[in-house]
């Protein structure tokens, strides 16, 4: 599994817009409860996709949900939501 995750992570580094790779790695990491690792991936991709605000916002939403739902870290989830508001003050979802 580690080798597959590394390959998929490499694909995402080459092309942060590769949603098939993101979906694959999300499934694997969630299944194995590797939430912190998935958060790092969300953060990294969001920072790379600043030219694509909707994709970036989606990743911040995913990070926020993961923090609140799986980790029980409401303050940390709030920080991700603040990043959404900072990038799009009109986003109230």
Buried (B, 14 or more C-beta within 10 A) or exposed (E): EEEEBEEBBEBBBEEBEBEEBBEBBBEBBEEEEBBEBBBBBBBBBBEBBEEBEEBBBBBBBBBBBBBBEEEEBEEBBEEBBEBBEEBBEEBEE
